[in-house]
Amino acid sequence: MPNLVAHAGKRAGRVTSVGTAAIDRFLLPVSYQDYPDALLPAALRDANSLGLPRTVNDVGRESERRRSRLREPVGHPAGCAG
């Protein structure tokens, strides 16, 4: 009995499920512009309680956690001449 299962890679020979063009087929664009802050996921709220680095209005903002880590002095590992 022949295999009747159609595989995505074999269905259309001119497209594949990998590569940059595949993003357009699988991507669901979502916009949260003018969305109430209370309804946004925690990562997108103005308070940024998760401390994630993000870009707002084309301005990059580092999280407070990252800034404090960058200020900490970095020592040499034990046994290395510094």
N, CA, C and O atoms as a MOPAC input file, in Angstrom:
PM7 MOZYME 1SCF
protein

 N      0.84600 1    -1.17800 1     0.00000 1
 C      0.00000 1     0.00000 1     0.00000 1
 C      0.89300 1     1.24400 1     0.00000 1
 O      1.83200 1     1.31400 1     0.79400 1
 N      0.63000 1     2.21900 1    -0.86100 1
 C      1.47600 1     3.40900 1    -0.94600 1
 C      1.30300 1     4.31300 1     0.27500 1
 O      0.25700 1     4.31900 1     0.92500 1
 N      2.35100 1     5.07100 1     0.56300 1
 C      2.30000 1     6.03000 1     1.66100 1
 C      1.47400 1     7.23100 1     1.21500 1
 O      1.84100 1     7.91600 1     0.26000 1
 N      0.36000 1     7.49200 1     1.89900 1
 C     -0.54400 1     8.56600 1     1.50200 1
 C     -0.31700 1     9.85500 1     2.29000 1
 O     -1.05700 1    10.82300 1     2.11300 1
 N      0.68600 1     9.88000 1     3.14800 1
 C      0.94800 1    11.07500 1     3.95600 1
 C      1.71600 1    12.08500 1     3.11300 1
 O      2.76200 1    11.76300 1     2.54900 1
 N      1.20100 1    13.29500 1     3.02900 1
 C      1.88500 1    14.35400 1     2.28300 1
 C      2.79900 1    15.10800 1     3.24000 1
 O      2.34500 1    15.63000 1     4.25800 1
 N      4.06300 1    15.16400 1     2.92000 1
 C      5.02500 1    15.88100 1     3.74900 1
 C      5.20500 1    17.28900 1     3.19900 1
 O      5.22200 1    17.50100 1     1.98600 1
 N      5.34000 1    18.24900 1     4.11400 1
 C      5.44200 1    19.65400 1     3.70300 1
 C      6.59200 1    19.88200 1     2.72900 1
 O      6.45200 1    20.65800 1     1.78400 1
 N      7.71200 1    19.22600 1     2.94000 1
 C      8.86500 1    19.41000 1     2.07000 1
 C      8.65500 1    18.84300 1     0.68000 1
 O      9.32700 1    19.26000 1    -0.26400 1
 N      7.74800 1    17.91200 1     0.53900 1
 C      7.51900 1    17.27900 1    -0.76400 1
 C      6.30700 1    17.85500 1    -1.48700 1
 O      6.11500 1    17.60800 1    -2.67700 1
 N      5.50000 1    18.61300 1    -0.77500 1
 C      4.26600 1    19.11900 1    -1.36100 1
 C      4.54300 1    20.19000 1    -2.42100 1
 O      3.97000 1    20.15100 1    -3.50900 1
 N      5.39600 1    21.12100 1    -2.11000 1
 C      5.71200 1    22.19500 1    -3.04800 1
 C      7.22300 1    22.23100 1    -3.22000 1
 O      7.93700 1    22.62300 1    -2.29700 1
 N      7.71100 1    21.83700 1    -4.35900 1
 C      9.14000 1    21.72200 1    -4.57800 1
 C      9.89000 1    23.03600 1    -4.62700 1
 O     11.10900 1    23.04400 1    -4.45400 1
 N      9.20300 1    24.15600 1    -4.85800 1
 C      9.90800 1    25.43000 1    -4.99400 1
 C     10.11600 1    26.15000 1    -3.66800 1
 O     10.84200 1    27.14400 1    -3.62700 1
 N      9.50200 1    25.68000 1    -2.57800 1
 C      9.67700 1    26.31500 1    -1.26600 1
 C     10.11700 1    25.27200 1    -0.25500 1
 O      9.83200 1    24.08400 1    -0.40200 1
 N     10.81100 1    25.73000 1     0.76600 1
 C     11.23100 1    24.83700 1     1.84100 1
 C     10.78100 1    25.42600 1     3.16800 1
 O     10.31700 1    26.56500 1     3.22200 1
 N     10.91500 1    24.66000 1     4.22500 1
 C     10.52100 1    25.14500 1     5.54600 1
 C     11.69900 1    25.76300 1     6.28700 1
 O     11.58600 1    26.05800 1     7.47600 1
 N     12.81500 1    25.96300 1     5.61700 1
 C     13.98300 1    26.59000 1     6.23200 1
 C     14.40200 1    27.80200 1     5.41000 1
 O     14.00200 1    27.95000 1     4.25500 1
 N     15.19900 1    28.65400 1     6.00700 1
 C     15.68500 1    29.83100 1     5.30300 1
 C     14.91000 1    31.07700 1     5.68500 1
 O     13.90200 1    31.01600 1     6.38900 1
 N     15.40500 1    32.21100 1     5.20400 1
 C     14.79300 1    33.48300 1     5.58000 1
 C     13.39900 1    33.65800 1     5.00200 1
 O     12.56400 1    34.32000 1     5.61800 1
 N     13.12400 1    33.09200 1     3.85200 1
 C     11.78900 1    33.21000 1     3.26800 1
 C     10.76000 1    32.42200 1     4.06700 1
 O      9.57000 1    32.73300 1     4.01700 1
 N     11.20000 1    31.41200 1     4.79900 1
 C     10.27700 1    30.61400 1     5.60900 1
 C      9.69600 1    31.43200 1     6.75300 1
 O      8.59400 1    31.15200 1     7.22600 1
 N     10.43500 1    32.44100 1     7.19500 1
 C      9.94000 1    33.28000 1     8.28600 1
 C      8.61500 1    33.91100 1     7.89800 1
 O      7.70500 1    33.98500 1     8.72300 1
 N      8.49000 1    34.36600 1     6.66400 1
 C      7.24600 1    34.98700 1     6.21700 1
 C      6.07100 1    34.02000 1     6.25800 1
 O      4.93000 1    34.44500 1     6.44300 1
 N      6.32700 1    32.74400 1     6.09000 1
 C      5.23500 1    31.76900 1     6.10600 1
 C      4.79900 1    31.40300 1     7.51100 1
 O      3.64200 1    31.03700 1     7.71800 1
 N      5.70500 1    31.49200 1     8.48800 1
 C      5.39000 1    31.04000 1     9.83600 1
 C      5.21700 1    32.17600 1    10.83700 1
 O      4.74200 1    31.93700 1    11.94800 1
 N      5.58500 1    33.39500 1    10.48400 1
 C      5.57000 1    34.51800 1    11.40300 1
 C      4.17300 1    35.10100 1    11.53300 1
 O      3.47600 1    35.29000 1    10.53600 1
 N      3.77000 1    35.38300 1    12.75300 1
 C      2.50600 1    36.06300 1    13.01300 1
 C      2.84600 1    37.43000 1    13.59500 1
 O      3.17700 1    37.52400 1    14.77700 1
 N      2.77100 1    38.49400 1    12.79100 1
 C      3.11700 1    39.81100 1    13.31400 1
 C      2.09100 1    40.27100 1    14.35000 1
 O      0.88400 1    40.18000 1    14.12800 1
 N      2.58200 1    40.75900 1    15.46900 1
 C      1.71300 1    41.22700 1    16.54700 1
 C      2.17300 1    42.61800 1    16.94600 1
 O      3.37000 1    42.85300 1    17.10700 1
 N      1.23800 1    43.53600 1    17.10500 1
 C      1.56800 1    44.89600 1    17.51700 1
 C      0.85600 1    45.21600 1    18.81800 1
 O     -0.33200 1    44.93500 1    18.97800 1
 N      1.59800 1    45.80900 1    19.74900 1
 C      1.02000 1    46.20300 1    21.03200 1
 C      0.94200 1    47.72100 1    21.15400 1
 O      0.84600 1    48.24200 1    22.26500 1
 N      0.98300 1    48.43300 1    20.04300 1
 C      0.92300 1    49.88800 1    20.07100 1
 C     -0.42300 1    50.33200 1    20.62800 1
 O     -1.46200 1    49.80600 1    20.22900 1
 N     -0.41200 1    51.29300 1    21.54500 1
 C     -1.60900 1    51.83900 1    22.19600 1
 C     -2.37900 1    50.79400 1    22.99200 1
 O     -3.58000 1    50.95400 1    23.21300 1
 N     -1.72400 1    49.74400 1    23.42000 1
 C     -2.33700 1    48.68600 1    24.22200 1
 C     -2.26500 1    49.10600 1    25.68500 1
 O     -1.23300 1    49.63200 1    26.10000 1
 N     -3.30200 1    48.90100 1    26.48400 1
 C     -3.24000 1    49.26400 1    27.90700 1
 C     -2.12400 1    48.49800 1    28.61800 1
 O     -1.96600 1    47.29400 1    28.41800 1
 N     -1.35700 1    49.19800 1    29.44100 1
 C     -0.20600 1    48.61000 1    30.12400 1
 C     -0.60700 1    47.40000 1    30.96100 1
 O      0.14800 1    46.43100 1    31.03800 1
 N     -1.76600 1    47.43700 1    31.58000 1
 C     -2.21200 1    46.33900 1    32.44900 1
 C     -2.46000 1    45.05100 1    31.67000 1
 O     -2.40100 1    43.96400 1    32.24500 1
 N     -2.73400 1    45.15400 1    30.38100 1
 C     -3.02700 1    43.97000 1    29.56900 1
 C     -1.79700 1    43.41000 1    28.85400 1
 O     -1.86400 1    42.34100 1    28.24800 1
 N     -0.68400 1    44.12500 1    28.92500 1
 C      0.54000 1    43.66900 1    28.26300 1
 C      1.20400 1    42.54600 1    29.04400 1
 O      1.03700 1    42.46000 1    30.26100 1
 N      1.96200 1    41.67600 1    28.36000 1
 C      2.78200 1    40.69100 1    29.07400 1
 C      3.82200 1    41.42600 1    29.92700 1
 O      4.20500 1    42.55200 1    29.60700 1
 N      4.27400 1    40.79700 1    30.99900 1
 C      5.20800 1    41.43900 1    31.93500 1
 C      6.45900 1    41.96800 1    31.23500 1
 O      6.98200 1    43.01200 1    31.62400 1
 N      6.94000 1    41.27800 1    30.22700 1
 C      8.16400 1    41.69300 1    29.53400 1
 C      7.98500 1    42.98600 1    28.74700 1
 O      8.97300 1    43.63500 1    28.40600 1
 N      6.74700 1    43.37400 1    28.45200 1
 C      6.50500 1    44.55200 1    27.62200 1
 C      5.96300 1    45.74500 1    28.39200 1
 O      5.79800 1    46.81800 1    27.81100 1
 N      5.68400 1    45.59400 1    29.66900 1
 C      5.12800 1    46.70200 1    30.45500 1
 C      6.16800 1    47.79500 1    30.65500 1
 O      7.37200 1    47.54000 1    30.61400 1
 N      5.68800 1    49.01200 1    30.87000 1
 C      6.58700 1    50.15200 1    31.06100 1
 C      7.52600 1    49.95500 1    32.23900 1
 O      8.67100 1    50.40500 1    32.19200 1
 N      7.06500 1    49.29100 1    33.29700 1
 C      7.88500 1    49.10400 1    34.49100 1
 C      9.07900 1    48.18800 1    34.23000 1
 O     10.08700 1    48.28800 1    34.93000 1
 N      8.99100 1    47.30400 1    33.24800 1
 C     10.05800 1    46.35500 1    32.90600 1
 C     10.52800 1    45.60300 1    34.15100 1
 O     11.71800 1    45.58400 1    34.46700 1
 N      9.57900 1    44.98900 1    34.84600 1
 C      9.87700 1    44.29400 1    36.10000 1
 C     10.83900 1    43.12400 1    35.91900 1
 O     11.47200 1    42.69800 1    36.88500 1
 N     10.96000 1    42.60200 1    34.71400 1
 C     11.88200 1    41.49900 1    34.45700 1
 C     13.30400 1    41.99200 1    34.19600 1
 O     14.23600 1    41.18900 1    34.15200 1
 N     13.47700 1    43.28800 1    34.02500 1
 C     14.80500 1    43.84900 1    33.80300 1
 C     15.41400 1    43.47700 1    32.46900 1
 O     16.63000 1    43.30800 1    32.37000 1
 N     14.59500 1    43.34700 1    31.44200 1
 C     15.08400 1    42.94000 1    30.12300 1
 C     15.63300 1    44.13300 1    29.34800 1
 O     15.04200 1    45.21200 1    29.39400 1
 N     16.75700 1    43.96600 1    28.63100 1
 C     17.22100 1    45.04100 1    27.75500 1
 C     16.26500 1    45.15500 1    26.57900 1
 O     15.83800 1    44.14200 1    26.02500 1
 N     15.92600 1    46.37600 1    26.19400 1
 C     14.99300 1    46.54300 1    25.08400 1
 C     15.17400 1    47.90100 1    24.43700 1
 O     15.83500 1    48.78100 1    24.98800 1
 N     14.58500 1    48.06300 1    23.26900 1
 C     14.63400 1    49.31200 1    22.53000 1
 C     13.25000 1    49.93000 1    22.53800 1
 O     12.27000 1    49.27900 1    22.17500 1
 N     13.16800 1    51.19000 1    22.95100 1
 C     11.89900 1    51.91100 1    22.97800 1
 C     12.09800 1    53.19700 1    22.19000 1
 O     12.98800 1    53.98800 1    22.50200 1
 N     11.27800 1    53.40800 1    21.17600 1
 C     11.38100 1    54.59400 1    20.32000 1
 C     12.79600 1    54.77200 1    19.76300 1
 O     13.34700 1    55.87200 1    19.79800 1
 N     13.36900 1    53.70200 1    19.25700 1
 C     14.70000 1    53.68800 1    18.64000 1
 C     15.82900 1    54.03700 1    19.59800 1
 O     16.92600 1    54.38100 1    19.15600 1
 N     15.58300 1    53.95600 1    20.89800 1
 C     16.61900 1    54.21700 1    21.89700 1
 C     16.85500 1    52.92900 1    22.66500 1
 O     15.93800 1    52.39700 1    23.29100 1
 N     18.08500 1    52.42600 1    22.61900 1
 C     18.40200 1    51.20200 1    23.34300 1
 C     18.48900 1    51.47200 1    24.83500 1
 O     19.09900 1    52.45100 1    25.26600 1
 N     17.88000 1    50.60700 1    25.60900 1
 C     17.91500 1    50.73800 1    27.06200 1
 C     18.40100 1    49.43000 1    27.64400 1
 O     17.82900 1    48.37000 1    27.39000 1
 N     19.46600 1    49.51500 1    28.43100 1
 C     19.95400 1    48.31900 1    29.11400 1
 C     19.16300 1    48.14500 1    30.39400 1
 O     18.69300 1    49.11900 1    30.98200 1
 N     19.02100 1    46.93000 1    30.81400 1
 C     18.34400 1    46.67900 1    32.07900 1
 C     19.23500 1    47.13900 1    33.22200 1
 O     20.45400 1    47.21600 1    33.07000 1
 N     18.63700 1    47.44100 1    34.36000 1
 C     19.40100 1    47.85800 1    35.53400 1
 C     20.33800 1    46.74200 1    35.97700 1
 O     21.45900 1    47.00400 1    36.41200 1
 N     19.87800 1    45.49100 1    35.86600 1
 C     20.72800 1    44.35900 1    36.22800 1
 C     21.98800 1    44.32000 1    35.37100 1
 O     23.08300 1    44.09800 1    35.88700 1
 N     21.83900 1    44.53400 1    34.07400 1
 C     22.98300 1    44.48900 1    33.16600 1
 C     23.93900 1    45.63800 1    33.47700 1
 O     25.15400 1    45.44300 1    33.48500 1
 N     23.40400 1    46.83400 1    33.73400 1
 C     24.26400 1    47.97200 1    34.04200 1
 C     25.08000 1    47.71500 1    35.29300 1
 O     26.26400 1    48.05000 1    35.33700 1
 N     24.46800 1    47.12500 1    36.31100 1
 C     25.20700 1    46.87700 1    37.55100 1
 C     26.27900 1    45.80800 1    37.33200 1
 O     27.35100 1    45.88200 1    37.93100 1
 N     26.00300 1    44.81900 1    36.48100 1
 C     27.00900 1    43.79700 1    36.18000 1
 C     28.18100 1    44.40000 1    35.42500 1
 O     29.32700 1    44.00700 1    35.64300 1
 N     27.90600 1    45.35200 1    34.54100 1
 C     28.97400 1    45.95800 1    33.75600 1
 C     29.87900 1    46.83100 1    34.62100 1
 O     31.04700 1    47.02500 1    34.28400 1
 N     29.36200 1    47.35800 1    35.72500 1
 C     30.15800 1    48.20300 1    36.61100 1
 C     31.05200 1    47.40300 1    37.54300 1
 O     32.02500 1    47.93400 1    38.07900 1
 N     30.72900 1    46.12100 1    37.74300 1
 C     31.51200 1    45.30000 1    38.66200 1
 C     32.89900 1    45.05200 1    38.07600 1
 O     33.02400 1    44.74800 1    36.89000 1
 N     33.94900 1    45.17900 1    38.90200 1
 C     35.29600 1    44.90000 1    38.38900 1
 C     35.45400 1    43.42200 1    38.05100 1
 O     34.91900 1    42.55200 1    38.73900 1
 N     36.17800 1    43.16300 1    37.00700 1
 C     36.41500 1    41.79000 1    36.57800 1
 C     37.82400 1    41.41200 1    36.99600 1
 O     38.79200 1    42.04000 1    36.56500 1
 N     37.94600 1    40.39300 1    37.83000 1
 C     39.25500 1    39.94800 1    38.29400 1
 C     39.81200 1    38.86900 1    37.39500 1
 O     39.09700 1    38.29500 1    36.57400 1
 N     41.07800 1    38.60100 1    37.55500 1
 C     41.71200 1    37.53600 1    36.79000 1
 C     41.44700 1    36.20500 1    37.47600 1
 O     41.42300 1    36.14600 1    38.70600 1
 N     41.24900 1    35.14400 1    36.72100 1
 C     41.05400 1    33.82400 1    37.31700 1
 C     42.27200 1    33.42000 1    38.14600 1
 O     43.38900 1    33.87000 1    37.89100 1
 N     42.04200 1    32.58200 1    39.12000 1
 C     43.13100 1    32.13000 1    39.99700 1
 C     44.23000 1    31.46900 1    39.17500 1
 O     43.95200 1    30.66800 1    38.28300 1
 N     45.46100 1    31.80500 1    39.47600 1
 C     46.59100 1    31.19300 1    38.78700 1
 C     47.03600 1    31.92200 1    37.53900 1
 O     48.04500 1    31.55000 1    36.94000 1
 N     46.30300 1    32.96200 1    37.12500 1
 C     46.68800 1    33.70900 1    35.92600 1
 C     47.42200 1    34.97600 1    36.33800 1
 O     47.05800 1    35.62800 1    37.31700 1
 N     48.42900 1    35.30700 1    35.60100 1
 C     49.15000 1    36.55500 1    35.86500 1
 C     48.32800 1    37.70900 1    35.31900 1
 O     47.81900 1    37.63600 1    34.20000 1
 N     48.19900 1    38.74200 1    36.07600 1
 C     47.35100 1    39.81100 1    35.61900 1
 C     48.03500 1    41.08400 1    35.53600 1
 O     47.42900 1    42.08700 1    35.15900 1

